[in-house]
Amino acid sequence: MEGLSESGALPTPIEDDSSLVSTITAVLFGSPVNTVLTAICAYLVYRIFKGNSPSGAAPAESFKYPPPLPKHNMTLKELSNYDGKADDGRVCVAILGKVYDCTKGRRFYGPDGPYCTFAGRDATRALATFEVNAVKEEWDDHSDLTPTQMSSVQEWEMQFGERYDLVGKLVKEGEENEEEADDEEVSTADKTE
């Protein structure tokens, strides 16, 4: 190969620019392994500078976030309206009886996100069992979850509490007016993702 010594080491010193270019080219593309690694590095650099949005998708900055959701308790039926598919794109998820406005995390929980099955539903069982599709359409009291599963879902609930705004409690149909959203528990502090 041009620019490499017989031992395969880079020549020293390099005297002109064309020799430098040919040496770099020989190192980067001199073997199939180097060529593949160079291509992977080039792709990763491209993704870093381009961003992670697929072509044709609107950039995240173009999404107009809706105003804060009024604090109130929700039934499963009302919660199902917040699946990210409505005009405002709002996403709410319930965990351990608490409802969180996860609109800031819509790339995860929105219609095209990897956890879209959680949107507008009680995700407690799914998070406890690590099964994305374990969410139920009807009321779930979670009484059959093991202590390990409950511990796991409690950790998830703490993370949601740090990232997203608490809207209220998830209540059974007919109980929504019996309990007002607990203002002390429902914080208006801004949460960061």
Long-range contacts (C-beta under 8 A, 24 or more apart in sequence): 1-26, 1-30, 2-26, 4-30, 60-107, 63-89, 63-106, 65-103, 65-104, 66-90, 66-103, 68-101, 68-165, 68-188, 69-101, 69-165, 69-167, 71-166, 71-167, 71-168, 71-181, 71-183, 71-186, 71-188, 72-167, 72-168, 72-180, 72-181, 73-99, 73-168, 73-169, 73-170, 73-171, 73-175, 73-176, 73-179, 73-180, 73-181, 74-99, 74-167, 74-168, 74-169, 74-170, 74-171, 74-176, 75-170, 75-171, 75-172, 75-173, 75-175, 75-176, 76-121, 76-122, 76-137, 76-138, 76-139, 76-170, 76-173, 77-173, 78-176, 79-120, 79-121, 79-122, 79-170, 80-120, 80-121, 81-120, 82-119, 82-120, 83-111, 83-116, 83-119, 83-120, 83-121, 84-109, 84-110, 84-111, 84-113, 84-116, 84-119, 84-120, 85-111, 91-119, 91-120, 92-119, 92-120, 92-167, 93-118, 93-119, 93-120, 93-121, 93-123, 93-160, 93-164, 94-121, 94-122, 94-123, 94-124, 94-170, 95-122, 95-123, 95-124, 95-127, 95-153, 95-156, 95-157, 95-160, 96-124, 96-142, 96-153, 96-154, 96-157, 97-124, 97-169, 97-170, 98-157, 98-160, 98-161, 98-166, 98-168, 98-169, 98-170, 98-185, 99-166, 99-167, 99-168, 99-169, 99-170, 100-160, 100-161, 100-164, 100-165, 100-166, 100-167, 101-164, 101-165, 101-166, 101-167, 102-160, 102-163, 102-164, 104-163, 104-164, 104-191, 104-193, 105-163, 105-164, 105-193, 122-170, 124-153, 127-152, 127-153, 127-156, 128-152, 128-153, 139-172, 139-173, 162-191, 163-191, 163-192, 163-193, 164-191, 165-191
